């Protein structure tokens, strides 16, 4: 054979016959993947990242595509030899598992029962414990004023957290411009759901302290510790309910987030370009069996990210003849060989800039033409041209083209390779899961990334899984949409069917008394004790000014303001004038204490309220009175008040 010099390539051994296909043996070390590949996969998304100077965006995931040379060398002690595709070297695998339910689910189960298969009681208890702990830690380190909303915090319970989750789900069904709008009394926003479940202040407190892990026990090497325990519990429930079918797809999803985060990703091909990346493994019907939160670039044991993600997600489902479907970010020769060792097939699109691939991938093809090669490991690499070139890898297919049963606009049969048909069929799972999750999504704007990830896991992925299981148990004519399932789940979580006191008719002035706000006008003037001097009541002055004029209103509006049949706020009162039916203090105490009388209770007041008259009236209604007493009251017994006492 002629001794031609071919740099960086090993010459072909003369022992290979001319009848055999020429096999080139590559000795180049692995290099980084480039984005400028000859072809691309329409289903895959390229990852682009700004420079590291932007503190809000994680390191580029382009480096995650690097196939580590250790992996390649382990599998390529001898160079790969390629032959024409015949199926001779492919390993036939038989799927020997029974897919379906692992547990018994009653036919009459409600939407809430299906949801609690995944968001179980222990998860609600985890949220209760960590939310209360977070509140206690915050309050113990903060100095609060009386008017602070945090001073009104009280520990939450499982029932309240269920109501809280139900409101979050309901927010996805009923979109309003802001959180406060759900409690607005304006006619355009007014509703009979949120105000009946809990107050706005209480909801905001729960949202502020909503946690899933202890703040004071932060691992040094775990960036996602805030949702780590929650994720493990949810994924365990996913796996315990269903047994996967033969085909499983692995791909990534995005949780939208634009705040500051070290492992925030930017993927321009996604609907939400910025956010937290989730790796998911799904069945054809969209059921999610496992997911991982991507926390940044990390190489373990010399394995690339794509290789490691696939092996970790598929590990519980190996050695039973299943088929893994991936896009060109994950598909590689080392991954195919590793899966074959574990009796699992791989089907996926392929980037042509991988090393040690056959030269036929560089061949120019005509429309509908396909070409491929098969290795001695049973791995088939093929290239097919439809509207563009598509490179594929499979350990279970050849390169035969079949009729899809469909016709184009010219009434011609549509032909496709079997590998393409199976890839499209198996890859739909994750796309279907993301599509269903996007309908009435409960994810709202937040500066806390773990709130968004938890909402995605609990109220999107878990709800979609519950919806899929619900429809699997129903007859074809009984299946419902995801929106209807969310409505049923909200009704049960919030117990809307039991809220019989909700009035459908708008309230009028006849059936609802309008509350008037009486407050005293404040001035910059101060008394001899350096306290602000309060003046006349603003409401009464405004009301009388309209009827009598400003001068008459100024004379008739006094500092003390007690309208007839009106419960005055004690904090506002600052006068000394008597009411028509006894002293002001007596009337105020009797009015405020009216619901609590006749039960043997004890009223404790300061020296502004107590009098002999008040004590007598409370005694007639089986109520005790304790309080300090002003010595200048006329009703006081003089022999006691004026008596001088000696110090003991």
Order of alpha helices (4+ residues) and beta strands (2+ residues): beta-beta-alpha-beta-beta-alpha-alpha-alpha-alpha-alpha-alpha-beta-beta-beta-beta-beta-alpha-beta-alpha-beta-beta-beta-beta-beta-beta-alpha-alpha-alpha-alpha-beta-beta-alpha-alpha-alpha-beta-alpha-beta-alpha
